[in-house]
Amino acid sequence: MCSAAGRARLARFIEWVAAQKQEVADLWLVLNGDVVDFLAETDDAGGFSAFNVDQAQAVRKLTRIAESCEDFFAALKKYVKTGAKLTVLLGNHDVELSLPAVRTEFLSRLGGGDVEFLYDNEAFSIGPVLIEHGNRYDDWNMVNHNQLREIRSRLSRREASRAFAAQPGSELVAQLMNPLKKKFAFVDLLKPETGAVVPILAVLNPTLWMKTAPALKRGVLAWHRGRFTEEGTPEQDDYVAGEVDSQHGQPVPDLPETLSKPFAEATALIADLPPASDEISFVDDVAIPALLEAFRRWRSSADLAFNINHEDGTYLEKAQILANRGFKVVIFGHTHHAKRIDLEGGAVYLNTGTWADLMRLPPSVYAGSQAEGAKALKEFLQRVKANDINAFRRQVATFARIDLDARRKLEHAGTYFFDADGKTSPISTQGVEARLL
């Protein structure tokens, strides 16, 4: 997801942050989750997993990632040597980082120093500021930290560990997106991995969808069954009394619409399509109308994604709740879209966006007549077939900057662009759109 140019820019950004140490008394860099991407790395056998409970295999994945991102780790190590503080948060693509052996390997690559790693569903807070990845509020990507905690406990004692019920978004990546991206590389940029992308993946290869959908849905049910409130009580009565899963003897909860609707939409879209083979045509005239509808549904679900003053209610409502508890700045990541939105009570919500690449399809794919959309989509797929995906990759590198005084009172909070020339500027919707052209 992060190109070589993107990694180079990220390394330069960290060096720029380190240089601020000369100007401020107390410098603190927070990496807000998804620092590395275990989901994109193959297992030892060549396949993909939503989670690796085998620590040795996870360490080997991390080693490959670090070797391919040397400039990033070198810059981070230099930053730590300045004596400035570093905090790393867990996301939903780097869950294995929390495992004891993997965590040790990761921290060793930073060379010591004032480093903190928050991996147990704890948010980072300092004075009036709260920072967290944001996947905690996403039905597709909420990590089951209670089960993960048990696994870490067992592994720390070299006990055998049971399997981990990975979040549905990670299963979606491992079972559908990763096999597809070998031929349809652009699917790696359909972020975040929520139900909105499911119909697109189904149309791209109906056979693969029909093969993986039952197992994926069972995984969603198993994961959803394990959700509890912070007080340890079931979120739904169905967890206590309801239909019983005959295979596991446990209650089967009703899935929320965010989890159930994509399955129905995907199945409906491919109902009239011929089965796809391993040699699926990129420009099959039969599939184009269904794929166009899937793209337009995806776009409509995130129609204002690039508007910095609009956020999905899923996250904005939670940010307001946090602000109501006294935080003046609430910062999420996860969605890959930079934001700055004023909240009630004088607080502000920021989203740090992403350093991975973004994708911008031709506007006519999403708007205009069916004929125009179909033509634009067909041309797009032809270019993908020719491995011309770089024509659609864009970098909109962003970060949040918070200034606190000596008593940790808020002085400034904002989200900024960091461009290839090393210049920074406040984000704007026009600026995002210009960088996507």
GUDREN-633026 format. One record per residue (C-alpha): x, y, z. Coordinates in steps of 0.001 Angstrom, whole numbers, padded with zeros to 6 digits, always signed. Layout:
<atoms>
XYZ
...
</atoms>
This chain:
<atoms>
+000000+000000+000000
+002941+002333+000561
+005082+002814-002535
+008858+003314-002504
+008300+007039-003002
+005852+007041-000097
+008326+005276+002189
+011047+007752+001251
+008723+010648+002054
+007818+009066+005391
+011501+008688+006295
+012062+012318+005372
+009108+013335+007527
+010529+011515+010567
+013853+013265+010006
+011973+016578+009826
+010219+015775+013114
+013540+014891+014745
+014908+018278+013715
+012171+019963+015765
+013949+018698+018895
+016234+021716+018692
+013277+024091+018847
+010980+022620+021502
+011570+021519+025059
+009531+018339+024849
+009029+016521+021539
+006711+013521+021270
+006022+011508+018119
+003002+009193+018112
+002631+006516+015417
-001107+005927+015390
-001438+002235+014480
-000944+000117+011342
+002772+000878+011473
+003530-002332+009560
+001190-004555+007545
+001254-008241+008438
-001807-008877+006250
+000168-008104+003095
+002974-010574+003874
+002798-014203+002784
+003121-017032+005277
+005992-019497+005092
+003802-021729+002892
+003081-018872+000472
-000505-018149+001539
-002040-015342+003565
-003410-015308+007103
-005666-012900+008933
-003497-013481+012006
-000366-015495+012841
-000386-016972+016325
+002945-018631+015464
+005375-016044+016834
+008357-017347+014880
+006478-016939+011620
+005283-013465+012624
+008861-012450+013470
+009986-013616+010034
+007257-011486+008465
+008378-008479+010491
+011977-009081+009430
+010983-009057+005754
+008969-005878+006282
+011857-004150+008066
+014326-005144+005356
+012065-003744+002648
+011518-000509+004620
+015082+000152+005753
+014844+003920+005264
+011806+004140+007561
+013339+002109+010394
+016677+003932+010060
+014940+007309+010352
+012918+006135+013341
+016058+004872+015061
+017766+008246+014514
+014715+010005+015928
+014831+007918+019108
+018550+008717+019499
+017733+012420+019806
+016175+011674+023185
+012701+012666+022010
+009740+010521+023020
+008082+007941+020792
+004757+006201+021343
+003508+003427+019051
-000150+002395+019028
-001591-000854+017714
-003887-000826+014690
-005754-003609+012903
-003112-004494+010284
-000300-004976+012799
-002031-006992+015552
+000851-009493+015680
+003102-006710+016964
+001465-007202+020359
+002748-010791+020694
+005699-011041+023130
+008417-012205+020722
+007262-009954+017890
+007036-006942+020186
+010581-007581+021402
+011865-007810+017824
+010094-004594+016818
+011353-002590+019791
+014897-003890+019326
+014938-002359+015855
+014338+001075+017395
+017522+000857+019430
+016137+001681+022871
+015415+005183+024089
+012218+006757+025381
+009831+004409+023559
+006334+003382+024656
+004156+000761+022927
+000407+000734+023682
-001005-002578+022459
-003773-003543+024898
-006660-001453+023534
-005392+001530+025516
-005655+004987+023965
-002829+007516+024244
-003766+010592+026235
-001770+013572+027376
-003450+016570+028959
-006475+017490+026811
-005461+015205+023893
-006649+011665+023131
-005205+009594+020291
-006289+006150+019102
-006273+004261+015820
-010083+004275+015456
-010742+000663+014416
-012350+000126+017840
-015488+001750+016415
-015554-000176+013129
-017693-003347+013087
-015405-004887+010471
-012116-004143+012162
-012627-004153+015943
-009942-006357+017525
-010981-008928+020135
-008502-007752+022761
-009816-010044+025484
-008914-013093+023428
-005665-011518+022276
-004713-010897+025902
-005244-014586+026707
-003070-015592+023763
-000238-013324+024904
-000506-014736+028403
-000151-018284+027098
+002682-017477+024704
+004644-015691+027422
+004693-019001+029335
+005390-021099+026216
+001975-022699+026543
+000037-023913+023535
-002274-021165+022328
-005697-021507+020798
-006604-019894+017499
-007472-016209+017382
-010793-015032+015935
-009457-012276+013696
-011611-009281+012859
-013762-009631+009694
-011809-006935+007858
-008611-008954+008187
-010353-012134+007029
-011668-010157+004060
-008120-009140+003155
-006633-012615+003624
-009363-014616+001900
-010545-012244-000844
-008425-009146-001392
-004993-010747-001348
-005830-013522-003864
-007503-010950-006112
-004766-008332-005996
-002370-010597-007884
-004428-009774-010949
-006396-006729-009800
-003671-004808-007981
-005924-001804-007385
-008001-003676-004765
-005136-003120-002306
-006051+000575-002349
-009751+000103-001551
-009496+001279+002026
-010524+000775+004743
-011535-002878+004470
-015220-002552+005299
-018353-004129+003886
-018574-001447+001204
-015804-003137-000807
-017322-006639-000638
-019595-006305-003716
-016642-005088-005806
-014574-008102-004817
-017476-010467-005517
-018004-009158-009052
-014288-009317-009854
-014370-013067-009306
-017783-014604-008512
-016293-018074-008205
-013828-016993-005547
-016603-015127-003727
-018934-018142-003686
-016053-020311-002479
-014935-018030+000349
-018184-016326+001411
-019487-019174+003645
-016221-019425+005585
-015956-015648+005777
-019481-015372+007145
-018810-018105+009708
-015761-016158+010786
-017837-012993+011120
-020343-014858+013294
-017623-016341+015493
-015969-012969+015913
-019246-011177+016589
-020263-013785+019151
-017247-012829+021238
-018069-009131+021569
-018672-007837+025077
-018980-004437+026683
-016148-002923+028682
-017969-004099+031805
-017710-007700+030595
-021409-008200+029810
-022705-009346+026412
-023558-006534+024018
-026741-008297+022893
-029252-010558+024618
-028628-013119+021890
-025275-013838+023499
-027148-015175+026537
-030405-016506+025128
-031168-017072+021482
-030711-019413+018566
-028006-021972+019318
-025214-022752+016884
-025481-026535+016551
-021798-026877+015714
-020459-024938+018697
-023377-025050+021119
-023268-021291+021578
-025891-018597+020957
-025826-017061+017492
-026273-013267+017630
-027916-011263+014890
-025284-009481+012850
-025538-005696+012629
-026475-004364+009191
-022919-003158+008588
-021823-006804+008631
-024820-008584+007080
-025823-006206+004270
-022612-006556+002175
-023081-010323+001888
-026610-009901+000524
-025568-007120-001870
-022650-009120-003222
-024714-012240-003832
-027438-010224-005576
-024957-008466-007859
-023373-011674-009153
-026627-013639-009455
-026818-013169-013246
-023102-013372-013974
-021489-016430-015532
-018999-018246-013272
-015541-016722-013447
-012535-018892-014079
-008978-018281-012990
-008589-016505-016312
-011399-014024-015661
-011651-011344-018347
-010834-007853-017160
-013235-006301-019644
-016055-008791-019784
-019028-006830-021134
-021345-009002-019052
-019574-008095-015795
-019038-004380-016474
-022591-003242-015498
-022458-005178-012220
-018953-003915-011453
-019985-000355-012269
-022909-000626-009846
-020583-002031-007165
-018121+000838-007613
-020874+003420-007478
-022272+001910-004290
-018791+001950-002779
-018307+005543-003808
-021699+006617-002464
-020876+005058+000911
-017833+007326+001123
-018995+010135-001155
-017478+012792+001065
-014358+010837+001968
-012022+013515+000600
-013923+016384+002240
-011819+017259+005291
-014853+018735+007099
-017018+015614+006829
-016606+012350+008714
-018648+009175+008841
-021028+009280+011792
-019525+006045+013115
-016374+007917+014072
-017683+011440+014588
-020241+010329+017170
-017545+008504+019142
-015244+011508+018912
-017992+013717+020330
-018552+011288+023218
-014840+011467+024018
-014941+015257+023802
-017868+015274+026204
-015553+013591+028729
-013270+016617+028671
-010845+016001+025806
-010217+019068+023659
-008537+017176+020828
-009616+013716+019638
-007440+012063+016987
-008206+008913+014989
-006545+007292+011976
-007743+004042+010313
-009977+005473+007558
-007070+006740+005389
-008778+010141+005027
-007427+013276+006712
-009967+015388+008618
-010353+018479+010761
-013822+018997+012261
-014958+021229+015101
-016920+019399+017796
-019483+020707+020231
-018080+022301+023358
-015037+023799+021656
-013211+020513+020980
-011775+019429+017628
-011638+016068+015830
-008615+015269+013669
-007883+012281+011475
-004262+011731+010538
-005104+010191+007157
-002521+007781+005733
+000996+007479+004397
-000105+004601+002181
-001146+005430-001359
-004687+006429-002249
-006529+005650-005474
-008469+008059-007656
-010514+006514-010457
-011766+008593-013392
-014683+010754-012115
-016973+009448-014861
-016849+005995-013244
-018847+007433-010366
-020963+010062-012099
-022767+010579-015386
-024681+008089-017484
-024348+004328-017312
-022786+004339-020777
-020165+006912-019796
-019419+005099-016554
-019113+001736-018293
-016758+003193-020901
-014537+004810-018265
-014480+001653-016133
-013598-000504-019130
-010707+001806-019995
-009564+001720-016370
-009566-002093-016342
-007652-002188-019612
-004915-000087-018007
-004931-002326-014954
-004521-005310-017246
-001455-003607-018705
-000116-003244-015119
-000539+000528-015320
-001829+000925-011787
+000743+003595-010966
-001300+005985-013076
-004007+005826-010407
-001870+005850-007251
-001615+009107-005331
+000157+010225-002167
-001646+012563+000215
+000747+012403+003161
-000687+014010+006283
+000014+014318+010004
-001456+015996+013062
+000487+018578+015041
-000461+019434+018628
+001199+022202+020640
+000879+022200+024433
+002404+024676+026861
+004532+023719+029868
+001377+022974+031880
+000021+020838+028999
-002623+023373+028127
-003675+023306+024474
-002182+026011+022272
-002809+024578+018786
-004184+021500+017023
-004302+020861+013285
-003780+018368+010463
-001145+019137+007841
+000143+018010+004464
+003777+016913+004184
+004699+017213+000528
+007534+015655-001429
+009577+018855-001149
+009398+018681+002641
+007023+021620+002958
+004050+021512+005326
+000705+023263+005044
-002730+022975+006717
-005017+020473+005039
-007946+021594+002928
-010445+019772+000737
-009120+021624-002296
-005587+020597-001356
-006579+016937-001054
-008328+016998-004430
-005376+018745-006082
-003027+016053-004833
-005328+013371-006239
-005347+014777-009774
</atoms>
